[in-house]
Amino acid sequence: MNSHDMPDVQSSHDARDIAIDQVGIKAIRHPMTFLDLGQEHATVAECQLTVGLPADKKGTHMSRFVALLNEGPLRLSVDNLAEWTEAMIDRLEALSGEAHFSFPYFIAKDAPVSGQGAMMDYDVTLIGRVEHGRAHIGLKLVIPVTSLCPCSKEISAYGAHNQRSHITVETEISDPALSLRDLITAVEAEGSCPLWGLLKRPDEKYITEYAFDNPKFVEDMVRDVANALEGYPGLNGFSISVENFESIHNHSAWAVIHRPGR
């Protein structure tokens, strides 16, 4: 018996009359090439692919998500994600859908004094969403930086406590020419100091002193990032959160700013 002779249970009628907002697959990994302004970045994405299911349909065709991923090399960019998402909902015979691709994005960075080169990774999630015939492209970035406490610096005879912090930016992209690398660089500049993958002693001295001269509370960082992104080309609103993994407390410090899009 071939597949054409088998009953198609997913397409059968459902009498409960309850639509499902999102149904599909998640936590599936797939090799991917991400293109950022013409530069290719080979990576592995964790994918979450869903569509809306009408109230009268029993189920969606889960295998079609996987088949679409495997039709050819997965090459995605800010520019073509909407097209890929539209192809997905067409394949699933749906009216709405979302495609999430989470992956490490690597940037080659030279240490500030020695010039030693090494890769730095940043967590990126690209989100394609189609509803009511309109496509939207979302972006989530997690950017690690150093933060140094202004209060600790002020009250101590010498030194100040510092820690690694995560700046998370979520936004809708309004211009497909947006460069992830440029956006990451703009955001990480608002920490007490950026991070690098490989450091020699002169670099460590530079970073320690740079952060000491640039102390920031979690409140300072979230405000400074908001300032940097206000009016940033290609963004339609944003949400920023900053988490300091405190080195002298058994908790994190956290701050959030939302700016609605148009």
N, C-alpha and C positions, 0 to 999 in steps of 0.2 A: 504494500500500500504506500503510495507516495503522498506528499503533503497536501496535494490538491484533493485527495480523496478523504482526508481527515476532517472532522468537524472543527470549525473555527470558533472555539468557545469565547475567546476574547471579544469577538465582534457581536456576540449575542446580546439580546435586549436585557436591560436591568430595570426591574419594576419599582425600585425604591425611590426613583426620581431625585437622586442626590448627586449633583455635579462634584467632581474632584478638582481642586485647584492645581495640584501638581502631582504627577505620578510618573515614575521612570526608574532610572538606575543611578546609583551613587557609589563612590569609593572604587571606581574602576580606573586603573592606571594605564596610560597609553603614551608611547613615544610621540613627541611633538617638536616641531620647529616653530619658534616664535620669531616673527620679523618685526624689528623696531627700526623704522626709517631706513629700510633697505639692508640692515645688518641681520644675519641669521644667528639665532641662538638655539642650539640643540638642547632639549630638556626632556623631562618626563612629567606629564600632567596627571593629576588625579581629577577625574571627570565626574560631574553630576549633571545628568541630562533628564529633563522632565517636560511633560506637556500637560495641558489641561484636558480633562476627560469629561465629555458631555454626560448629563444625567441619565440618558437612556442607554449608554454603552457599558457593558460589564467590565471590560478591561482594555488596556492598551497593548500594543505589540512590542514587548520588551526587547526581543531579538533585533528589531530594526535599529535601535540605538547603537548596539554593538556593531551591526553590519555597516552602519554609516561611518563609524570611527575607522573601520578597517577597509574602506573602499579604496583608499590610496594614502600616501603620506599625509599626515595631519600637519598642515601649515597654516598657522593662524596669526592674525595681526589685529590691531585695533581697527584697521580699515576693512577687513573681510569677515569679522566675527558675526556681524548682522546677517550677511548673506548665508553663512554656515548655519546659523540658528533658523533662518527662514526655510532652508533646505530640510532641516530636521523636522520642523512641524509639518511640512508638506509630506515628508516620508511617513510620518505618523498619522496623517490625515486629521490634524488637529487645527485649532484656531489660535492657540497660544502656547508658549513654551519658553523654557530657560535652559541655557547651556553654561555651566560653570567649569572653568579650567583653572586649577590651582597648581602652581609649579614654582621651583626655585629659578630665579633669574640672576645670572652671574655677570658681574662687572669686573674687569681687570683694573686694579687700582695700584698706583705706585706709592710707596710709603713717603711721608712728607719730607724727610731729610735724606735718607739713604737712597731713595728711589727704587728700593726693592719691589719688584712686581709680584702680585698675588691676586687670586680671585676672591671677591666678596659676594656672598649670596644674599638675596632678598626674596621674601615670600610674596608672590604675586597671585592674585585671582582675577581672571577676566570673566565677565558675566555678560552673555548675550541674552536679551529678553525681548520677546515679541508678544504684544497684546493689542487688541483692537486695531490690527493692521499696522501698528507702529513698532519700529525696532529701537531698542535702547541698548547702549553699551555701558556697562559698569566696570569699575576697577577697584580692587582692594590691594593696598601695599602695606607690608610690615617692614619698617626700617629701623635697624638697631643703631643706637648712638650711645655716647657717654654723657652722663649728667653728673654735676658736682653741686653739692648743697651750699647755697649762699649763707644759711644760718650757721652751719658747721664751720665754714671758713671764717665768719665774723667773730664767733665766740671762742675759737681755739687759738692757743698760742702759736701753734704751727700745724699745718696740714688741714685737710677737710675730707669728709667721707664722700666717696663717689661710687657710681654703680653703672651697670648697663641698663639702658632703657629701650623700650619699643615704642616707636611712633607709628600708629596705624591710621592710614588715610583711606576713606571710602568715598567714591565720587562717581558721577555719571560723566562720560566723555562726550563732548559736543563737537570735537574736531578730530577726525581720523589722523591728522598729521601730528597728534600729540606724541612726544618722545618719552617713554618710560624712564630712560636713563637721565634725561634732563630733569624730570620731575623728582626722581629719587635724590639727585644731587641737591636740588633746591630745598627739599625737606630735611635731609640729614645735616645741612649747614646750620639748622636751628637748634641742634643739640649743644651741649657744652663743648663737644668735640665729636667729629665723625670717627668711625672705626676703619681699620685696615686689616687685611688678612695676615700680613707678615711685617714684623717690626724688628729693627735692630736697636741697639741701645740709644743712639742719637734720636731715633724716632720716638722711643718711649719717653725720653726727656722732653721732647717737643710736645707730645700729647699731654703729658702730666702737667706741664706748665701752661699749655694752651687752655686746658679745662679749668685749671686753677684761676686763670685770668678771666674766665667766662662762666661763672657759676650761674646755675639756673634751677629754680624750683620746677616741679611738674607743671605748676600754673604758668610759669614763664614760658616753658617750651610749647605748651598747647596754644598759648596766645601768639607766640612768635611764628609758629607754623601757620596759624590762621591768617596772620598778617601776610605771610609769604604767598599763600594760596588765594587770597582775596584778589579777584581780577586776573588770576593766572590763566593764560590762553588755553582754551580747549576743555575747561572744566565747567560743569553745570551744577553748582552747589557742592558741598562736601561735608563729611563728618570726620572729625579728628579725635583720636584718643591717644593719650600718652600714659604709659605705665612704667614707673621706676621700680626696679627690683631692688629694694632698699638693702644696703649692705650692713646697716646697724639696727634694723627692725625686722621682726618676723612677719612682715606684711609688705604689700606693695603700696606705693602712692599712685593715684590715678586721677586723670582729668579728661573732660570731654567737651568739645565745642561742635555744634551743628550749624550749618548754613544751608538753608533750603535752596533748591534749584529753581529755575524759572518754569 
